[in-house]
Amino acid sequence: MLSFIKNIFKGTLRKACKKGDIEAVKQHLAAGADVDTKDKDRGTPLHDAAWKGQKEIAELLIAAGADVNAKVKRGFTPLDLAEMVLGYDSPEAKAAKKEIADLLRKHGGKTGEELKAEGK
């Protein structure tokens, strides 16, 4: 039954992370949603939060046990995505991504290249 409940939240936790809906993220986590649920590219909710510059959501996911070194098919970790500052990112988004990168490093986050160098 627990796995069924966790699967119900698979898409909705991801959507809440992408939208930056902190209250919805809290509800999904309280209901037992899988913090490391993966999409077809193996991206996790933490990848979404890092990419979107959602620091508070990243903090919630990490506190709930999210894998800070999860890799997508192309080898990118949440830290890689947080460190990708794009030309169209607003100054606020750039600052948020920097804070998320620092947060991930504090919790043992590494880039895909760093993990590769370690043989992981």
HUGI-V953569 format. One record per run of one state. SS is the DSSP state (hx for helix, st for strand, lp for the rest). FROM is the first residue (numbers start at 1). TO is the last residue. If there is no record, write none. Layout:
# HUGI-V953569
SS;FROM;TO, SS;FROM;TO
This chain:
# HUGI-V953569
lp;1;1, hx;2;8, lp;9;9, hx;10;19, lp;20;21, hx;22;30, lp;31;44, hx;45;52, lp;53;54, hx;55;63, lp;64;77, hx;78;83, lp;84;90, hx;91;106, lp;107;111, hx;112;117, lp;118;120
